[in-house]
Amino acid sequence: MSDKERDYAEVIRSQGAEFLGIQLGPHGALVLFSDPTSWTTLAVYELEFSPLAVSQRLQKSRQAFALVSHVQKSLC
């Protein structure tokens, strides 16, 4: 693991997620991480990477899953 990846991993871990790696995308490099709460893989563009960006991405994902869960329960 490179120093840059270790830095990303530390920031991501501080937000309660797990660093997975860096992937080249069509619009730039993506920093990939997983959310142990929702069991999803998420990404933030490397140029936009910050603790706030990771936190916001996690929050949006968790809200989306809470909404889906609520809808599913109401259909039963």
C-alpha positions in Angstrom: 0.0 0.0 0.0 1.4 3.4 -1.0 1.6 6.4 1.4 -1.2 8.0 -0.5 -3.4 4.9 -0.1 -2.6 4.8 3.6 -3.6 8.4 4.0 -6.9 7.7 2.2 -7.5 4.6 4.4 -6.9 6.6 7.6 -9.5 9.3 6.5 -12.0 6.7 5.4 -11.6 4.7 8.6 -12.1 7.8 10.7 -15.5 8.1 9.0 -16.5 4.5 9.9 -15.8 2.9 6.5 -13.1 0.7 4.9 -10.8 1.7 2.2 -10.9 -0.6 -0.9 -8.6 1.0 -3.4 -8.3 3.4 -6.3 -9.9 2.8 -9.6 -9.4 4.8 -12.8 -12.7 6.0 -14.1 -13.7 7.8 -17.3 -13.7 11.2 -15.5 -10.7 10.6 -13.2 -9.6 8.3 -10.4 -12.1 7.1 -7.9 -11.3 6.3 -4.2 -13.4 3.3 -3.4 -14.6 2.4 0.1 -17.2 0.1 1.7 -19.8 1.0 4.3 -20.1 -1.8 6.9 -23.5 -0.4 7.9 -25.2 -0.8 4.5 -22.8 -3.3 2.9 -22.3 -1.0 -0.1 -19.3 0.0 -2.1 -19.0 3.8 -2.6 -16.7 6.1 -4.3 -15.5 9.7 -4.3 -13.4 11.3 -7.1 -9.8 11.6 -6.0 -9.8 15.3 -6.8 -12.8 15.8 -4.5 -11.5 13.5 -1.7 -11.8 14.9 1.9 -13.3 13.7 5.2 -16.4 15.8 4.4 -16.8 14.2 1.0 -16.6 10.7 2.5 -19.0 11.5 5.3 -21.5 13.0 2.9 -21.3 10.0 0.6 -21.9 7.6 3.5 -24.8 9.7 4.8 -26.5 9.8 1.4 -26.1 6.1 0.9 -27.4 5.3 4.4 -30.4 7.6 3.9 -31.2 5.9 0.6 -31.1 2.4 2.2 -33.3 3.6 5.1 -35.9 4.8 2.5 -35.8 1.6 0.6 -36.1 -0.4 3.8 -39.1 1.7 4.9 -40.8 1.2 1.5 -40.2 -2.6 1.5 -41.7 -2.9 5.0 -44.8 -0.9 4.0 -45.4 -3.3 1.1 -45.6 -6.4 3.3 
